[in-house]
């Protein structure tokens, strides 16, 4: 029998609207029309102007025959067209597919085909690889190619499309009557995973999740009105962790950055009064290790978000010297970027740097609007004891989780088995509820029957003052099956030897966990700064691995 609270109390247009981040830019333009929305070189645009251009883009796409469920791919750096794409494309009811600008033509061709892209907006810098990708497509369906030009691009501009971005947008109506999606479960974006084994998977985001993660970003950072956000994080990566929508929700400033370089970042922070930025550890390391003369006159209290490897003590200490406030987050493409944060406690401030680093190295607790993040035994699907020792797999459930993998029902079902999203990351959970990753399931090193966490060994390597970056993978061993192999990137001018690396590790690790081989050199990284361990695994058995 229906409850009295369900009788004659139906959902309708007056009391219910689909959640979508598109409403954020609409409000920003209504309430703060003259506030700056975008900074790029000498370009300045207000929220009213940005909103009008997004509507023009949506209108132009609609006039070109693109609409609900059509994929519009973009291959752009962090420039104004990329900001506009996050609003204009879904305003046309189309789905935004941001392409990694460092991928090769073969990978891009696969994504264009698999996502069934009807149009692609490409920055002139990436025209050569896009032209090759288009030629490699298996699909013969028409593809509208739009060239995005940028005055700050110093190289030779090549056009491969039928129109330029500015000409295309100019054909649209700035008063285009867009509307929210009929269903907040409608797709807003398609993001491809790295595809380190086989073809990449297409992760589908919905309007509801994008809006909710954007709001969670605000809550995690206590982000005030009108933040000045510097785009060091690629917007092609998990839609910039949903921050294009977050910045609009707070009517902030998008400070665009075409290339991530220490001087450009530090100059932008000073010039524009940057308050917030995000990035992988390598991005923050660029600033900490920059020459002192570059770091003069920086504002205090800049909020930085770091994801990926846990920040070592040296990085936390370096950021504190800069006067920056570092927050460690964790997530994956499948959960819209960050979905847990290492929420800090005031009493931690009184602890020494080593203990603060230990606490801040944890992946933390669920984002505000994520339903749950737990460490679960994947065999029993029961939460492991919160003792900081029992390992299980990190799993999520709730609002900030993908719709699933495009055209891949088997992978989707496996990912959501038991009503949880399975991350593949092995971790423990402490009595205070904070999660700490111990390793990826595929990164655990099994030596003589003993499990070795590569992350534990890496944490020790990062404690050495000469180490800039480190990664540990399994190296085949005739006696032990596997032993740890350390790949180490040294700071400029370092004279560190492999023997000294091993001696350092022996001070902090049990003997069987100490690397048996050490390799010096620059580590292969993705465009977002993550170390590519799959490349290192290929090298681990080579002659370059010096046994010590």
C-alpha positions in Angstrom: 0.0 0.0 0.0 1.3 3.4 -1.0 2.4 5.7 1.8 0.4 8.9 2.4 3.6 10.8 1.5 3.4 9.3 -2.0 -0.3 10.1 -2.7 -0.9 13.0 -5.1 2.7 14.1 -4.6 4.1 13.4 -8.1 7.4 14.6 -9.4 6.9 17.5 -11.9 8.7 20.4 -13.6 8.1 22.6 -10.6 9.7 20.4 -8.0 12.3 18.4 -9.9 15.0 19.1 -12.5 17.8 16.9 -13.8 21.2 17.5 -12.2 23.7 18.8 -14.7 26.8 21.0 -14.6 25.3 23.0 -17.5 23.2 24.9 -15.0 26.4 26.1 -13.3 27.5 28.3 -16.3 24.0 29.6 -16.7 24.0 30.8 -13.2 27.5 32.2 -13.4 26.5 34.3 -16.4 23.3 35.5 -14.8 24.8 36.4 -11.4 28.3 37.5 -12.3 28.2 38.4 -16.0 31.1 40.9 -15.9 33.5 38.8 -13.8 36.4 37.2 -15.6 35.9 33.6 -16.7 38.9 32.9 -18.9 42.5 34.2 -19.1 44.7 33.1 -21.9 47.7 35.2 -22.8 46.3 38.6 -23.5 42.8 37.2 -23.9 40.2 38.0 -21.2 36.6 36.8 -21.4 33.8 37.3 -18.9 31.2 34.8 -17.8 28.6 36.4 -20.0 30.9 36.2 -23.0 31.9 32.7 -22.3 28.3 31.6 -21.8 27.3 33.2 -25.1 30.2 31.5 -26.9 29.2 28.1 -25.5 25.6 28.6 -26.7 27.0 29.6 -30.1 29.0 26.4 -30.2 26.0 24.4 -29.3 23.9 26.1 -31.9 26.6 25.6 -34.6 26.7 21.9 -33.8 23.0 21.6 -33.9 22.9 23.4 -37.3 25.5 20.9 -38.5 23.1 18.1 -37.7 24.7 17.0 -34.4 22.5 16.2 -31.4 21.5 13.7 -28.7 23.9 10.8 -28.4 26.3 12.0 -31.1 30.0 12.0 -30.1 32.1 15.2 -30.6 35.8 14.5 -30.0 38.3 17.2 -29.2 42.0 17.1 -29.2 43.0 20.3 -27.5 45.4 21.6 -24.9 44.2 23.7 -22.0 43.0 26.6 -24.1 39.7 28.5 -24.2 38.1 26.2 -26.8 38.6 23.3 -24.4 36.7 25.2 -21.6 33.9 26.0 -24.0 33.7 22.4 -25.2 32.8 21.2 -21.7 29.6 23.3 -22.0 28.8 23.8 -25.6 28.9 20.2 -26.7 26.6 18.9 -24.0 24.3 21.9 -24.5 23.7 20.5 -28.0 22.8 17.1 -26.3 26.0 15.6 -27.8 28.7 13.7 -25.9 32.1 15.2 -25.3 35.1 12.9 -26.0 38.3 14.5 -24.9 41.4 12.9 -26.5 44.7 12.6 -24.9 47.1 14.9 -26.8 50.1 12.6 -26.4 48.5 9.5 -27.9 49.7 8.1 -31.2 47.6 8.0 -34.4 46.6 4.4 -34.1 45.1 4.9 -30.6 43.3 8.0 -31.7 41.9 6.2 -34.8 40.6 3.4 -32.5 38.9 6.0 -30.2 37.3 7.9 -33.1 35.9 4.6 -34.5 34.9 3.1 -31.2 33.2 6.3 -30.0 31.6 6.8 -33.4 32.7 10.4 -33.5 30.7 12.6 -35.8 33.0 15.6 -35.4 36.4 16.5 -34.1 37.9 19.8 -32.9 41.6 19.6 -33.2 44.3 22.2 -32.2 46.6 22.9 -35.1 49.6 21.6 -33.0 48.1 18.1 -33.2 47.0 18.3 -36.8 49.7 15.9 -38.1 48.8 13.1 -35.7 45.0 13.7 -36.2 45.4 13.7 -40.0 47.1 10.3 -39.8 44.5 9.0 -37.3 41.6 10.0 -39.6 43.3 8.1 -42.5 43.6 5.0 -40.3 40.0 4.9 -39.3 38.1 1.8 -40.3 34.8 3.7 -40.4 34.0 5.5 -43.6 31.3 7.6 -42.0 31.6 11.4 -42.6 33.7 13.3 -40.0 33.4 17.0 -39.5 36.9 18.3 -38.8 37.3 21.7 -37.2 40.7 23.4 -36.8 41.3 25.3 -33.5 44.0 28.0 -33.9 45.8 29.6 -31.0 47.9 32.7 -31.0 50.1 31.3 -28.3 51.2 28.3 -30.4 54.7 29.0 -31.6 55.0 26.3 -34.2 53.8 26.0 -37.7 50.0 25.8 -37.8 48.5 23.2 -40.1 44.9 23.1 -41.1 43.3 19.8 -41.9 39.6 20.6 -41.4 36.9 22.2 -43.5 36.5 25.2 -41.2 38.2 26.9 -38.3 36.9 26.9 -34.8 36.2 30.6 -34.7 34.4 30.6 -38.0 32.4 27.6 -36.9 31.3 29.2 -33.6 30.5 32.5 -35.4 27.8 30.7 -37.4 26.0 29.8 -34.1 23.3 31.7 -32.3 24.5 33.2 -29.0 20.9 33.1 -27.8 20.5 29.3 -28.5 17.7 27.9 -26.5 19.4 24.9 -25.0 17.8 22.9 -22.2 18.9 20.5 -19.5 18.9 16.8 -20.4 15.6 15.0 -20.2 17.3 12.5 -17.9 20.3 13.2 -15.7 21.4 9.7 -16.5 22.1 10.8 -20.1 25.7 10.7 -21.2 27.7 13.9 -20.9 31.2 12.7 -21.7 33.3 9.7 -22.9 36.8 9.2 -21.5 39.1 6.5 -22.6 41.3 4.6 -20.2 45.1 4.4 -20.8 44.8 1.0 -22.6 48.1 -0.4 -21.2 46.9 -3.9 -22.1 44.8 -4.2 -25.2 42.5 -1.5 -26.5 41.4 1.2 -24.1 38.0 1.1 -22.6 35.5 3.9 -23.1 34.2 5.2 -19.8 30.8 6.9 -20.0 30.0 9.8 -17.6 26.4 11.0 -16.9 25.2 14.5 -16.2 24.3 13.6 -12.6 27.8 12.3 -11.7 29.6 15.2 -13.4 27.5 17.7 -11.4 27.9 15.9 -8.1 31.7 15.5 -8.4 32.0 19.1 -9.4 30.2 20.1 -6.2 32.2 17.6 -4.2 35.4 19.3 -5.4 34.1 22.6 -3.9 33.3 20.9 -0.6 36.6 19.1 -0.3 38.5 22.3 -0.8 36.0 24.6 1.0 36.4 26.5 -2.3 35.2 30.1 -1.9 33.4 32.2 -4.6 35.6 33.4 -7.5 38.6 31.1 -7.1 41.5 31.6 -9.6 42.2 28.2 -11.0 45.3 27.4 -12.9 45.0 24.7 -15.6 48.1 22.5 -14.9 45.9 19.4 -15.0 45.0 18.4 -18.6 41.3 18.9 -19.2 41.4 15.7 -21.4 42.1 13.7 -18.2 38.8 12.7 -16.6 37.4 16.1 -17.9 40.0 17.8 -15.7 38.7 16.0 -12.7 35.4 17.8 -13.4 37.0 21.2 -12.5 35.8 23.0 -15.7 32.3 22.6 -14.2 33.5 23.3 -10.6 35.1 26.6 -11.6 31.8 27.6 -13.3 29.8 26.7 -10.2 31.9 29.2 -8.2 32.1 31.8 -11.0 35.9 31.5 -10.8 38.7 32.3 -13.3 40.1 29.6 -15.7 43.7 30.5 -16.2 44.6 28.5 -19.2 48.1 27.1 -19.6 49.1 25.6 -23.0 52.3 23.9 -21.6 53.1 22.7 -18.1 56.5 24.2 -17.4 57.8 25.4 -14.0 58.5 29.0 -15.1 55.1 29.3 -16.8 53.3 28.0 -13.7 55.1 30.1 -11.2 54.7 33.3 -13.4 51.0 32.6 -13.8 50.5 32.1 -10.0 52.2 35.5 -9.3 50.6 37.4 -12.2 47.0 36.2 -11.8 46.9 35.5 -8.0 46.2 31.8 -8.5 44.4 30.3 -5.6 44.0 26.6 -6.7 45.6 24.1 -9.1 45.8 20.3 -9.4 48.3 17.8 -10.8 50.3 14.6 -10.5 53.3 14.6 -8.1 55.6 15.4 -11.0 53.8 18.8 -11.5 54.3 19.8 -7.8 57.8 18.5 -8.0 58.6 20.9 -10.8 57.8 23.8 -8.5 59.6 22.5 -5.4 62.7 21.8 -7.4 62.6 25.0 -9.5 65.5 27.4 -9.0 65.0 29.7 -6.0 65.0 32.8 -8.2 61.9 31.5 -10.0 60.0 31.1 -6.7 60.4 34.6 -5.4 57.2 36.6 -4.6 54.7 33.7 -4.6 51.5 34.3 -2.8 51.0 32.2 0.4 48.1 29.8 0.9 47.8 28.5 -2.7 45.7 25.3 -2.5 47.2 22.4 -4.5 45.7 19.0 -5.1 47.9 16.0 -5.8 46.8 12.6 -7.1 48.7 9.5 -8.1 51.5 8.3 -6.0 51.4 9.3 -2.3 53.3 12.6 -1.7 56.7 11.8 -0.1 57.9 13.8 2.9 60.3 15.8 0.8 57.4 17.0 -1.4 55.2 17.9 1.5 58.0 19.8 3.1 58.9 21.5 -0.1 55.3 22.6 -0.7 55.1 23.9 2.9 58.2 26.0 2.3 56.5 27.5 -0.8 53.5 28.3 1.5 51.2 26.0 -0.5 48.5 23.8 1.1 48.7 20.3 -0.4 45.7 17.9 -0.4 46.1 14.3 -1.4 43.3 12.7 -3.4 42.7 9.4 -5.1 40.5 8.2 -7.9 40.3 6.7 -11.3 38.8 7.6 -14.7 35.8 5.4 -13.8 34.9 7.6 -10.8 35.3 11.0 -12.5 38.8 11.5 -11.2 39.2 12.0 -7.5 36.7 10.2 -5.3 38.5 10.1 -2.0 40.5 12.8 -0.2 43.0 12.7 2.7 41.0 15.1 4.8 43.4 16.8 7.2 42.9 17.3 10.9 44.1 20.4 12.8 46.0 18.2 15.4 48.2 16.9 12.6 49.9 20.3 12.3 51.7 19.7 15.6 53.3 16.5 14.3 56.8 16.2 12.8 57.2 16.1 9.0 57.7 12.4 8.9 54.4 11.6 10.8 52.5 14.2 8.8 53.8 12.6 5.6 52.7 9.2 6.8 49.2 10.5 7.5 48.9 12.5 4.4 50.2 9.6 2.2 46.9 7.8 2.8 44.2 7.9 0.1 41.8 9.0 2.8 38.0 9.0 3.0 35.2 9.2 0.5 34.3 12.4 -1.3 31.3 14.2 0.3 28.8 13.1 -2.2 30.1 9.6 -3.0 28.0 7.0 -1.2 30.8 4.7 0.0 34.4 3.9 -0.4 35.5 0.7 1.4 38.2 -1.9 1.4 36.5 -5.2 0.6 37.6 -8.8 0.3 36.8 -9.5 -3.4 36.1 -13.1 -2.8 33.6 -12.7 0.0 32.5 -9.2 -0.9 32.6 -8.3 2.8 34.5 -5.3 4.2 37.9 -6.2 5.7 38.6 -5.3 9.3 39.6 -1.6 9.8 42.9 -2.6 11.4 45.4 -1.0 9.0 46.8 -4.5 8.2 44.2 -6.6 6.4 44.4 -6.1 2.7 41.5 -6.0 0.3 40.4 -4.2 -2.8 39.2 -0.6 -2.8 35.6 -0.4 -4.0 33.2 2.5 -4.6 29.5 2.8 -4.9 27.2 5.8 -5.2 26.8 8.9 -7.2 30.3 9.4 -8.5 30.7 6.3 -10.6 30.5 5.9 -14.4 27.5 4.6 -16.3 29.8 1.8 -17.5 32.2 0.9 -20.4 31.0 1.8 -23.9 30.1 -1.3 -26.0 31.7 -3.6 -23.4 29.0 -5.2 -21.3 31.3 -8.0 -20.0 33.8 -5.5 -18.6 31.0 -3.4 -17.2 29.5 -6.4 -15.4 32.8 -7.4 -14.0 33.6 -3.9 -12.8 30.2 -3.7 -11.0 30.1 -7.2 -9.6 28.3 -7.4 -6.3 27.0 -3.9 -6.5 30.4 -2.2 -6.1 32.9 -0.7 -8.6 36.1 -2.7 -8.3 39.2 -0.6 -8.7 41.8 -3.3 -8.7 43.8 -1.3 -6.1 44.8 -3.3 -3.0 44.7 -1.4 0.2 44.1 -1.5 4.0 41.6 0.6 6.0 42.6 2.1 9.3 40.4 2.4 12.5 39.7 6.0 11.6 38.3 4.9 8.2 41.2 6.2 6.2 42.2 4.0 3.2 45.8 3.5 2.2 46.8 1.8 -1.0 49.3 -1.0 -0.8 49.5 -1.8 -4.5 47.7 -2.5 -7.7 46.8 -6.2 -7.8 49.1 -6.5 -10.8 52.0 -4.6 -9.1 52.4 -6.9 -6.0 55.8 -8.5 -6.2 55.8 -12.1 -5.0 59.3 -13.1 -3.9 59.9 -16.5 -2.4 56.2 -16.7 -1.6 56.2 -13.3 0.3 54.2 -10.4 -1.0 56.1 -7.1 -1.4 54.3 -3.9 -1.9 56.0 -1.9 -4.7 54.5 1.3 -3.1 56.1 0.6 0.2 59.6 0.3 -1.4 58.9 3.4 -3.5 58.0 5.4 -0.4 61.4 4.5 1.1 63.2 5.5 -2.2 61.5 8.9 -2.1 62.9 9.6 1.3 66.4 9.9 -0.2 67.1 13.5 -0.9 68.7 12.8 -4.3 65.7 10.9 -5.7 63.3 12.9 -8.0 61.1 10.0 -9.0 61.0 6.3 -8.4 59.1 3.2 -9.4 59.5 -0.4 -8.4 58.5 -3.5 -10.5 59.1 -7.2 -10.4 62.2 -8.6 -12.0 62.3 -12.3 -12.8 64.6 -14.3 -10.5 65.6 -17.9 -10.9 65.7 -18.5 -7.2 63.0 -16.3 -5.7 60.6 -16.1 -8.7 60.6 -12.3 -8.5 62.6 -9.6 -6.8 62.2 -5.9 -6.6 63.8 -3.8 -9.4 64.0 -0.1 -8.7 63.9 2.5 -11.5 65.2 5.8 -10.1 65.3 9.3 -11.6 67.9 11.5 -9.9 67.9 15.2 -9.2 70.3 17.2 -11.4 73.9 16.9 -10.3 73.4 13.9 -8.1 76.2 11.4 -7.9 74.2 8.7 -6.2 75.3 5.1 -6.9 73.1 1.9 -7.1 75.0 0.6 -4.0 74.0 3.7 -2.1 70.4 3.3 -3.1 70.4 -0.3 -1.7 72.2 0.8 1.5 69.5 3.4 2.0 66.7 0.9 1.5 68.3 -1.6 3.9 68.0 1.0 6.7 64.2 1.0 6.3 63.1 -2.3 4.8 63.2 -6.0 5.6 66.0 -7.7 3.6 63.6 -9.5 1.1 62.0 -6.2 0.2 65.2 -4.4 -0.7 65.7 -3.9 -4.5 68.1 -6.4 -6.0 68.5 -4.3 -9.1 68.7 -0.5 -9.7 68.3 1.4 -12.9 69.0 5.1 -13.2 67.4 7.3 -15.9 64.3 9.3 -16.7 61.1 7.4 -16.0 58.5 7.0 -18.8 55.4 9.0 -17.9 51.9 9.6 -19.2 50.7 13.1 -20.2 49.3 13.5 -16.7 52.6 12.6 -15.0 51.9 9.1 -14.0 54.8 6.7 -14.3 54.2 4.0 -16.9 55.0 0.8 -15.0 54.1 -1.4 -17.9 57.1 0.1 -19.8 59.3 -0.5 -16.8 58.2 -4.2 -16.6 59.4 -4.6 -20.1 62.8 -3.4 -19.2 63.1 -5.1 -15.8 64.7 -8.2 -17.3 67.1 -6.3 -19.5 70.9 -5.7 -19.2 70.2 -2.2 -18.0 69.0 -3.5 -14.7 72.2 -3.5 -12.6 72.2 -6.2 -10.0 73.7 -5.0 -6.7 
